[in-house]
Amino acid sequence: MYSLNGEYEKSKQVFERALTINEVLLDEEPDNPIYQINQAETFEKYAKLLAKLGRSEEAEDYSTKSEEIYRKLAEEGNEDS
């Protein structure tokens, strides 16, 4: 992973590409839980990178998005029980 080598800007570009791909997948299958989990995980990791880059407000936004997806999935899982 790029961030392990201190190449944060390159990592940022990779995450932005992943976010774009996730959006395309979710546009095609918005109820796919695997795509939703992948999006949440990507948001979470991207938030950590942004925090390292000193972009705390943007990091908080992505962290919140991640939490919202996890919360929604948990609620849907409880409804199926």
C-alpha positions in Angstrom: 0.0 0.0 0.0 1.3 3.4 -0.9 0.6 5.1 2.4 3.0 2.7 4.2 5.8 4.2 2.1 4.7 7.8 2.9 3.3 8.3 -0.6 0.1 9.8 0.7 -0.8 11.7 -2.4 -0.5 8.6 -4.6 -2.7 6.7 -2.0 -5.2 9.5 -2.2 -5.5 9.1 -6.0 -6.0 5.3 -5.6 -8.7 5.8 -3.0 -10.5 8.4 -5.2 -10.4 5.8 -8.1 -11.8 3.2 -5.7 -14.6 5.5 -4.6 -15.5 6.2 -8.2 -15.6 2.4 -9.0 -17.7 1.8 -5.9 -20.2 4.5 -6.9 -20.6 2.8 -10.4 -21.2 -0.6 -8.8 -23.7 0.9 -6.3 -25.5 2.7 -9.1 -26.0 -0.7 -10.9 -26.9 -2.6 -7.7 -27.7 -0.2 -4.9 -29.0 -3.0 -2.5 -26.0 -5.2 -2.9 -24.6 -5.6 0.7 -21.1 -6.5 -0.5 -20.9 -3.3 -2.5 -22.2 -1.3 0.4 -19.7 -2.9 2.8 -16.9 -2.2 0.4 -18.0 1.4 0.1 -18.1 1.8 3.9 -14.6 0.2 4.3 -13.2 2.5 1.6 -14.7 5.5 3.2 -13.2 4.5 6.5 -9.7 4.0 5.1 -9.9 7.1 3.1 -10.9 9.1 6.2 -7.8 7.8 8.0 -5.6 8.9 5.1 -7.2 12.3 4.9 -6.6 12.7 8.7 -2.9 11.9 8.1 -2.9 14.6 5.4 -4.3 17.1 7.9 -7.7 17.3 6.3 -9.6 16.6 9.4 -12.9 18.1 8.4 -13.0 16.1 5.2 -11.9 13.0 7.1 -14.7 13.4 9.5 -17.2 13.6 6.6 -16.0 10.3 5.2 -15.9 8.6 8.6 -19.5 9.7 9.1 -20.5 8.3 5.7 -18.9 5.0 6.6 -20.7 4.8 10.0 -24.0 5.6 8.3 -23.6 2.7 5.9 -22.7 0.3 8.7 -25.6 1.5 10.8 -28.0 1.0 7.8 -26.7 -2.5 7.2 -27.1 -3.4 10.9 -30.6 -2.1 11.0 -31.5 -4.1 7.8 -29.9 -7.2 9.3 -32.0 -6.8 12.4 -35.2 -6.5 10.4 -34.4 -9.9 8.7 -34.2 -11.6 12.1 
